[in-house]
Amino acid sequence: MTTTWKKGIFAASALMLIASGLAACSGNNENGNSGNGNKNAASTEQSNTTSNAAANTTEEAKPESAYKDKYDPPVTISTVWGVDPALKFKNGESIENNVSTKWALDTLGIKIDSLWSVTDTNNAFATKLRLSLSSGQDLPDVVTVGDSQLAQDLIETGAFRDVGELFDQYANEKWKTAMNLDPNVWNPYTRDGKKMGIPVLDYAYNHDYLLWIRQDWLDKLNLQAPKTLDDLEKIMDAFKNQNPDGLKPDKVVPLSIGFKSTMNTWMGDPSWIFGAYGTIPAQWNQAADGSLEWGSINPASKQALEKLKQWRDKGYIPSEAAIWDENKTAEPAVAGTAGIIPGPYWMSGWPLLDTAKNVPTAVWKPYAIPTGPDGKAGRHGTNFTSGVTLINKDMEHPEAIFTYQNYLFDHLADPQTGSDWDLGVFKGYDYDLDASGNPLYLDKIPGGEVNINRYWLVKDGARIPDAQMKALLKLADGSEATTKLEKEVKNNYGPETPAAAKVLLSQPDISFKDLFTGPATQTMQSKLDYLKKIELQTFNEIIYGKKGLDSFDQFVADWKSAGGDKMTQEVNDWYKSTK
């Protein structure tokens, strides 16, 4: 999957360059420099008169576009908010009324009307939105959701419109080019050929894994980085039983992982251990015959579970791993009692930067994913999206959301040196200036930093999937940060992030994306929750020794008969239809 993605990036770039060259050539011809300079003046004047007349006729016949760069009088876009519980506000602001909503009104003539907001803990946003549906409350003009099932349910209501023609007509080229890096992003929201939602683009590789290891512990124990699972076991044993900080064995978490709700998530899970045996759990992978299979029922999962049981018995993983979620796995790492935590390249900034507050000598370094007994390695791959934006079919000015997003793709997604948002977006929020005019970031901003990316109408504003990785690789090669994105990753993402990006891409062929990107099938809608429940229950029972390893075989049989075979057939019917 990674190789395909990289080829897509290069192909898209090449096409953009070719298109630019053709446009330049075309422009030169239109300027009259093509050997026609001996035309007589009368002929030229007659031609121009005819052309102008035709142009005027076309202009008179063409209706005025509804799209505006700025609306006067202003237009309104209603929405609803699930507010990140960690989001800070300043200057008496709120999600309904803040520097971003003021910007939208002043710059674009767009008034953001908030129907309601809720602090999004324990799925409160999804719950409130579902209650709104069931009680017949007004739905917003625009809503962005990250919950895939909620998105499908909202589409099924019929309240939201086909966005395909709108996108083709109004999205700017920068946005379209970013979307074309992976045309499959539209698949989950396509119904009978109609695009029923606009995918929210995310950064490529954003949740692909590597290992973060306490380098200071490795150095004190004179250990080298692990290349295999066997190497990793030796390191975990030394971290636990010969701890260089003097921690007692029962106080050390050699490998901080958790699988409270899934074996495949964004930080601190064991999916890469399954990858060492040849499968990725809890997603659809390509089988040997080219069809799609649910990775958790592949025989390789049985080997991974056996290894996890061994590690749990030896105390290498937390005894409470079955009730630890992603954030919980970060706690021992920050406390300085964990030696290894798997996760994305950006963890150098959060949460690992905080380890030094508890253990000043702690040093985390990124390392490649180790291989299994047959030399295999694997990790889950990141899709290019983090959600979807739906547009109400009764929205009066649906083109206004494109006015909003086009501006963000032009000015926020990857602004170049000297652009309006080169240093930052909102002074006093995501940046400030000192007395000499030098930029200030993070805790150096008077009153503290505000994560303005949670203020935008669409989650994270605007992202070009490959832009952040390009910026990181440039820094990793020793270049100075010049663009806003380069400065952002340098200042906000932790000192080891560029190096981690390079480590990540040193294994370009081990990232495997979930290959099913279509809407939920009929069997998924009725059976998937149950199938996931029996899967997690069986896996936990094996890891904790409540059932023998052979219970995996019975789980596979039960999974197949309880709807898994039917779901697999539906998934492969969809997969064939995409070819």
Secondary structure, 3 states (H helix, E strand, C coil): CHHHHHHHHHHHHHHHHHHHHHHHHHHHHHCCCCCCCCCCHHHHHHHHHHHHHHHHHHHHHCCCCCCCCCCCCCEEEEEEEEECCCCCCCCCCCCCCCHHHHHHHHHHCEEEEEEEEEECCCCHHHHHHHHHHHCCCCCCCEEEECCHHHHHHHHHCCCECCCHHHHHHHCCHHHHHHHCCCHHHHHHHEECCEECCEEEECCCCCCCCEEEEEHHHHHHHCCCCCCEHHHHHHHHHHHHHCCCCCCCHHHCEEECCCCCCCCCCCCCCCHHHHHCCCCCCCCEEECCCCCEEEHHHCHHHHHHHHHHHHHHHCCCCCCCHHHCCHHHHHHHHHHCCEEEEEECHHHHCCCHHHHHHHCCCCCEEEECCCECCCCCCCEECCCCEEEEEEEECCCCCCCHHHHHHHHHHHHCCCCCCCCCCCCCCCECCCEEECCCCCEECHHHCCCCCCCHHHCCCCCCCCCCCCHHHHHHHHHHCCCCCCCHHHHHHHHHCCCCHHHHHHHHCCCCCCEECCCCCCCCCHHHHHHHHHHHHHHHHHHHHHHCCCCCCCHHHHHHHHHHHHHHHHHHHHHHHHHHHCC
